[in-house]
């Protein structure tokens, strides 16, 4: 099976300040970015669909306007396909089908906007063309609709359209559920928690943030200088959330640009006590550490870092801890 990711109309007019703002588009875009990051790291094909309105009475996605540009967080990078469309159906009068065929894609993963319009139409068209479709529910967004003088809230619109697509036209899942399923397919079966019950702690996929230049197949091992102190690290740290990996890449020592890698475990791992016990009971950041090497699968490209102000605030906090003699990482 060759997966292909189709990102539909994640363009500026759907976001705050745009001409056709949706409800919580940034949440949908963040989840789409998580899916996109996995595809990029695995070198799987990605297709960005861009809508340009050609109707005389169109009010958004107008040609040569900022609102018709891709939203920066999920914008295409070199090597990713861009498909231009003028209708809700991403296949109608476009070369999307041909591009999918050339890339030998036989299963689509779809994210995008708007759920009730272009996403719905494209999913149904893909099913008619014989493609199995996985639709990422929380990587899609819609808006309030007006019907017979009554306002239908976006949440109701979203649920109704997803419910209609589920089963007959697509498998509808959340971003976390899809990422977990990919991790379960690729994770080695013998990776068990270092706990007596032997339960799997997390299925991944897993990320590692650093400033080191690494390549697929490289191993990251304990015993080298920590990213965050002058000491050699007894553990290698990793996470199953992109946001935590972004912090790791940004805060790592050195002046080089941060990098995030998709990685594989080679042995047992455990909750990172620096976060799980001290800051976030229950480990919502899904942060872990291991005494075994981890293997680089690929680099995650196109991720968006924190604002300079937010990053400086965190650095100032870590510097205060250092001056107080408190190690940021209890290794």
N, C-alpha and C positions, 0 to 999 in steps of 0.2 A: 504493500500500500504506500502510495506517495501522497502525503498531505500537501495541500496548498492553502495559504491564508489569503482571503479576500477581505480587504478593509474598504468599506463603502462610505464614501462622502464624509470623511472626518475632516471637515473644512471649517474655516474660521467663522463663517456666518452663523454657524450653529452654537457658537460660544458667546460668552458675555461680551456685549458691545457689538455683536453681529446683527445682521438684518433679520435673522429668523432664529432667535435663541431658543434652545431646547431646555428641558428640565434635567439638571445634573449631567451635562455633557462631559465635564471634566472627570467625573467618576467613571463614566463609560470609557473615556479615552485612556485613563490610567489602567483599567483592566485590559483594554486592547493592547496597550504598551507591554503589559506582562506577557500576553500571548505572542506579540510580535518579537519580544526578546528571545523567547524560546525558539521561534522559527529562525531568527538570525543566528543564534548560537549553533543551531543544528544545520545551518546552511540549507534549509528547506525553502522552496519558492514562495515569494510574497507578491501580491498584486494589489496595488493601490488604485481604487476607482475614484475618479474625480468628476463631479457633475458641473457642467457649464450650462446655464439656462440660455435658451435661444428664443423662447416665446416673447412676443412684444410686451406682454403685460407682466413679465417676471419681476419679482422684487428682491430676489437674493440669488447668490451664485452667478452674478452678472459677469460677463467677460471683462478681463483686465481690471478686476477690483481685488483689494486685499481679502475681502470675504470669501472669494472663490479659491484662495490659496489653501494648501493643506495646513491643518493645525500642526504647529511645530513639533509637539511631543511625539507624534506618530508619523511625521513626514517621511517620504521615501529617502533612502540612501542609495549610493551608487550600486547598480546591479539589480535593483528591485523594479519590477514592471509598473508602469503607470498606464491606466486605461481611461480614456476620455469618453464620457457618455453624456447624452442629452435627454434621456428618458429614465423613468424609475427602474426599468429592467437593465441591469448591468451587462446583459448579453445582447440586448437589442441594438443592432447597427454598431456594434463594437467588435474588437478583435479578442475579447476576453477568452472565448472558447478556444480560439486558435492558440493563444498563449498557454492556456492550460494543457492543451494537447502537446505542444512542443516541450513543455516541462514534465510531461508524463504524469500529470496530476490526476488522481482518480478518486480523491476524497477532499471535499472542501471544508475548511473551517472559516466561518464568517462572523465578522464584527462590523459595527458601523451605525449609520444614522440615515434616515429616521426609521425606527422600528416599523411604524405603520405604513410606510411608503416604500422607499427603495430597498430596504432590507427585506421586507415581506415579499415584494415583487421578485427580487433576485433569488431568494431562497426557493420560491415556487418554480421559477424558471429553471434553476439548477436541478431541482428534483425532476422536472419534466425532461431534462436532457440526460437523465440517468445518473447524476452525481449523488452519492451519499453526502449528506450535509450535516455538520455539527455547528449549531448556532450558539454563540456565547452570549447568554442572556444579559449579563451585567456589563457587557462590553457594547451594548446597544443603548440608544437613547431616543426619546420621543418628546412630545409636547401635549399640552391640553388641546382637545378638539371641541368644536362646537357642533351640536347636532340638535335640530328641532328646537332651537332656542335654549338648549341646556349645555352647560360646560361639562365635558367628560375629562376628569383629571388624568394627567399623564400616566400615573401609576396604573389606573384602570385600563387605559389604552395599551400600555406595555403588556400587562398581564393577559389581556384578551388576545392580542396578536400572537404572543408567544404560545399561548395555550392552543390557538388554532393551528400553528405550525408544528407543534410537538407531535411526533409519531408519524403522521402522514407525509410530512415534507422534510423534517429534520429531527435530529436529536438535540434537544435544548438543554444546555448545562451551564453552570457558572464557570467563570475563569479559573477559580481555584480547583473546581472539580476536574476540569479538563487538564490543567497542569499536573494535578495529582495522578490522573490516569496515565499521562505520558511518563511520569516518573515511575509508576508501577510497571509499565511495559519495559522500561530500560534499566531499572535498578537490578543489581545482582540479588538473587534471592537469599543469600546468606548474610546480608547486612542486617544485623539485629541490634537492638538496644543493649547497652551494657547494663542490663538489669536482670534480676533473676527470672522474670517471666519470659524473657526472650522476645518480647513484642517489638514490632517495627515502630520506630519512633516517628519517622516521617518518610514519605516516599519521594520527596523532592518535586521537581528538579531543584538542584542546589547551585548556589552562586558563591563566588569568592571575589571580594573587592580588594584591589591592591594598586600599586603604581608600577609593578614589575611587568616587563614585556614577556609574555609567555605564548606558547604555541600549542595546538592540539597534540595531545600525547605527553606533554610535559607533566612532571609530577611535582607537587608542592608538599614539602616534607617538614616535620618539626625539626628543631635544632638550629634553624637559621635565625638571624636577627628578626625580632618582631617588627611588624609594621608600625607599632605604637609605642615602643620603648627602646632603650638601649640594650635590653637583655635578649638572649636567645629564647625563642618560644618553645615551650614544651608541647604545645598543641598547634594544630592547624584549625583555623576558624572558618566557618561557612554558614550560609543561611539559605532558607527556602523562600525568602521574600526579596524582591528587587530593591525595595526601599532600603532595607538593612544593608544590602550589598553596595548601594550607592554611598551610604555613610562610610562604609569600609574603604571604598575607593577614594573618597574625598579626604578622609582623615589620615590615610596612610602617610608615613614619613616620606619626605622627598618633594622635589619641585616638579617632577614629571606629571603628566596628566593622569588622572585616575582611569583605571581599567576594571572591567567586570568580566569574569569568566564563568561560563557554565562548566561545572565540575562533576566528577563521579567519585563516589566513595570507594575505598578499597578494603575497608574494615569497619569495626564497630565505632559508634559515635555516641555522644551524650549531649544533653542540654548544656548550653553555655551558662555557667553559674553567674557570670558577670551581669547578665541581663535577667535570666530566669528568676534567680533568687533575690537579687538586689533591687531590680527596677521593675520588672514586668512579671509578676507571678502568673504562671500558666504558659509562659513563653509565647505571647502573641506575635513576636517578631520572628519566631521560628529560627532562632539562632542556636548553632551547635558548635561543638569542637570534637576533634579526634586526634589520637596519637598516631594514627596511620596516615600514609600519604593520600592525597587526593589527586585525581588525574584531570587535566584540562581537556574539555570536550570542544570548546570553541569560545570565541569572544562575543560578548553581548554589545552590540553597537546601537547608537541612536538614543541611549538613555539620557534623561534630563536631570541634571544635578539640582541641589538646593540653591536658593538665592544666596548671593554673597553675604547678606546680612545674617541669614540663618546659620550659614557655615561659620562665620566669624564668632557668633554667639557660642556655638558649640566649642570652637577652638579656645575661646577665652575661658570657658568652663573647665576644659581639660587642663589648661595651663594653671588655673587656680588649684586644681587637684594636685598637679605636679609640685607646685611650690609648697603645698601642705604636706608633701611626702606621701601622697596617696597614689598608688599605681592605678592608671585607668583600666588596665587589664590585670586581673588576678589570675596569673598563669601557673 
